[in-house]
Amino acid sequence: MNTIDLGLIGFVYGKNIAPAVEPTAPETDSLSPIERLRRWRDANQAEFRARRVEGMKKSSAVRENLLRLHREKKAEWRASALRNPKLRATDQHIAAKEWTVLSPIGVKHTFRNLKKWVRENPDLFEPSDVEWKSNNGRPNQDWCRAFQGIARLRPGNSKFLPEWQGWRWCYEAEAVSQVENVTLSQAA
């Protein structure tokens, strides 16, 4: 099997990356340029690697090849990602969190994956609040006002809101009192 010696990369791109080696003995006069390059490379490995990487970074042929490979593989990567439940709009999504919120009428909603829940329950919000907007053609980054408003109810959010259009975060104690209120009103 034929292999290309990466030490010859300078010759491929028309640049001699190896400085001339001073002959130390009469035998070096008879060495071929390739053999001189190999000896220089063995003696100066760190400098050779640095020059090789620098040459590859500047090479338009290398860049075009990488871009071509990326284009060819992109559809395959996307299909693979869509088969993974942790990357789809499911309860197992890697960014999905547990949510417990109280609606404006006092109903407790517990779910995992906010975006999925908002998409499945648009009737809980005003129609103008569930108009999904795209983010520069990236479908995974779609958003609507209901999604953003409820996301800000979560404690610890940097843009925390105590309530959004009557919706509130349901804390454990609050959930217990809601259940007691429902039980007492049913008993009466």
C-alpha positions as CSV (number, residue, x, y, z in Angstrom):
1,M,0.0,0.0,0.0
2,N,1.4,3.4,-1.0
3,T,1.4,6.1,1.6
4,I,2.2,9.8,1.4
5,D,4.9,11.0,3.7
6,L,3.5,14.0,5.5
7,G,7.0,15.4,5.7
8,L,6.7,16.2,2.0
9,I,3.7,18.5,2.6
10,G,5.9,21.5,1.9
11,F,6.8,20.2,-1.6
12,V,3.1,19.5,-2.3
13,Y,2.2,23.1,-1.7
14,G,5.3,24.5,-3.5
15,K,7.1,25.6,-0.4
16,N,10.2,24.2,1.0
17,I,9.5,24.1,4.7
18,A,12.8,22.5,5.6
19,P,15.8,24.7,5.8
20,A,18.9,23.5,4.1
21,V,20.9,21.2,6.4
22,E,24.6,22.1,6.6
23,P,26.5,19.1,5.4
24,T,28.7,17.7,8.1
25,A,30.4,15.0,6.2
26,P,31.1,14.3,2.5
27,E,28.3,11.7,2.6
28,T,25.6,14.3,3.0
29,D,26.5,15.8,-0.4
30,S,25.1,12.7,-2.0
31,L,21.8,12.8,0.0
32,S,18.6,13.5,-2.0
33,P,16.5,16.5,-1.0
34,I,13.9,14.1,0.4
35,E,16.4,12.4,2.7
36,R,17.7,15.8,3.9
37,L,14.1,16.8,4.7
38,R,13.5,13.6,6.6
39,R,16.6,14.1,8.7
40,W,15.7,17.7,9.4
41,R,12.2,16.6,10.4
42,D,13.6,14.0,12.8
43,A,15.9,16.5,14.3
44,N,13.3,19.3,14.6
45,Q,10.0,17.5,15.3
46,A,8.2,20.4,17.2
47,E,9.0,23.0,14.5
48,F,8.0,20.6,11.8
49,R,4.6,20.0,13.4
50,A,4.0,23.7,13.9
51,R,4.9,24.5,10.3
52,R,2.8,21.6,9.0
53,V,-0.3,22.7,11.0
54,E,0.2,26.3,9.9
55,G,0.4,25.3,6.3
56,M,-2.8,23.2,6.6
57,K,-4.6,26.1,8.2
58,K,-3.7,28.4,5.3
59,S,-4.5,25.8,2.6
60,S,-7.6,26.5,0.6
61,A,-7.5,22.9,-0.6
62,V,-7.8,21.6,2.9
63,R,-10.6,24.1,3.8
64,E,-12.6,23.1,0.7
65,N,-12.2,19.4,1.5
66,L,-13.4,19.9,5.1
67,L,-16.4,22.0,3.9
68,R,-17.3,19.3,1.3
69,L,-17.1,16.6,4.0
70,H,-19.2,18.6,6.3
71,R,-21.9,19.2,3.7
72,E,-22.0,15.5,2.8
73,K,-22.3,14.3,6.5
74,K,-24.7,17.0,7.7
75,A,-27.9,15.3,6.6
76,E,-26.6,12.0,8.1
77,W,-25.9,13.7,11.4
78,R,-29.3,15.3,11.5
79,A,-31.1,12.1,10.8
80,S,-29.1,10.4,13.5
81,A,-30.0,13.2,16.0
82,L,-33.7,13.0,15.1
83,R,-33.7,9.3,16.0
84,N,-32.3,10.0,19.5
85,P,-35.2,10.7,22.0
86,K,-32.9,12.9,24.0
87,L,-32.7,15.4,21.1
88,R,-36.3,15.3,20.1
89,A,-39.3,17.2,21.5
90,T,-40.0,14.6,24.2
91,D,-40.1,14.4,27.9
92,Q,-36.6,12.8,27.7
93,H,-35.0,15.7,25.9
94,I,-31.6,16.6,27.5
95,A,-32.7,20.1,28.4
96,A,-36.2,19.1,29.7
97,K,-36.9,20.1,33.3
98,E,-39.7,19.4,35.7
99,W,-42.3,22.2,35.9
100,T,-45.1,22.8,38.4
101,V,-47.1,26.0,37.7
102,L,-50.4,27.4,38.8
103,S,-52.8,28.7,36.2
104,P,-54.7,32.0,36.6
105,I,-57.8,30.0,37.8
106,G,-55.7,28.0,40.4
107,V,-55.2,24.7,38.6
108,K,-51.9,23.0,39.2
109,H,-50.1,21.8,36.1
110,T,-47.1,19.5,36.5
111,F,-45.1,18.4,33.4
112,R,-41.7,17.9,31.9
113,N,-40.5,19.8,28.9
114,L,-42.0,23.3,28.8
115,K,-42.0,23.8,25.1
116,K,-43.7,20.5,24.4
117,W,-46.4,21.3,27.0
118,V,-47.1,24.7,25.6
119,R,-47.4,23.2,22.1
120,E,-49.8,20.5,23.4
121,N,-51.9,23.0,25.4
122,P,-52.4,26.1,23.4
123,D,-56.0,26.4,24.6
124,L,-54.7,27.5,28.1
125,F,-53.3,30.7,26.7
126,E,-54.5,33.7,24.6
127,P,-54.1,32.9,20.8
128,S,-51.7,35.8,20.4
129,D,-49.4,34.3,23.1
130,V,-49.0,30.9,21.3
131,E,-48.0,32.3,17.9
132,W,-44.7,30.5,17.4
133,K,-41.9,32.5,15.9
134,S,-38.8,31.1,14.3
135,N,-35.3,32.1,15.2
136,N,-33.2,32.6,12.1
137,G,-34.5,29.4,10.4
138,R,-33.5,27.2,13.4
139,P,-36.6,25.1,14.1
140,N,-35.3,23.9,17.5
141,Q,-35.1,27.5,18.7
142,D,-38.8,28.5,18.0
143,W,-40.5,30.5,20.7
144,C,-43.7,32.1,21.6
145,R,-44.8,34.6,24.4
146,A,-46.4,31.8,26.5
147,F,-43.2,29.8,26.4
148,Q,-41.0,32.7,27.3
149,G,-43.3,34.0,30.0
150,I,-43.7,30.7,31.8
151,A,-40.0,30.0,31.5
152,R,-39.3,33.2,33.5
153,L,-41.5,31.9,36.4
154,R,-38.9,29.2,37.3
155,P,-36.9,30.2,40.4
156,G,-33.3,30.8,39.6
157,N,-34.0,32.2,36.2
158,S,-31.9,35.2,35.5
159,K,-35.0,37.1,34.3
160,F,-37.3,35.8,37.0
161,L,-40.9,37.0,37.1
162,P,-43.1,36.3,40.2
163,E,-46.1,35.9,37.8
164,W,-46.9,36.1,34.1
165,Q,-50.6,36.9,33.1
166,G,-51.8,35.2,36.2
167,W,-49.6,32.1,35.9
168,R,-47.3,31.5,38.9
169,W,-44.6,29.0,39.9
170,C,-46.1,26.4,42.3
171,Y,-44.0,25.9,45.4
172,E,-44.5,22.7,47.5
173,A,-46.3,24.5,50.3
174,E,-48.5,26.3,47.9
175,A,-49.5,23.0,46.2
176,V,-50.5,21.5,49.5
177,S,-52.7,24.5,50.4
178,Q,-54.3,24.3,46.9
179,V,-55.2,20.7,47.5
180,E,-56.6,21.5,51.0
181,N,-58.7,24.3,49.5
182,V,-60.1,22.0,46.9
183,T,-60.8,19.3,49.5
184,L,-62.5,21.8,51.8
185,S,-64.6,23.3,49.0
186,Q,-65.8,19.9,47.9
187,A,-66.7,18.9,51.5
188,A,-68.9,22.1,51.9
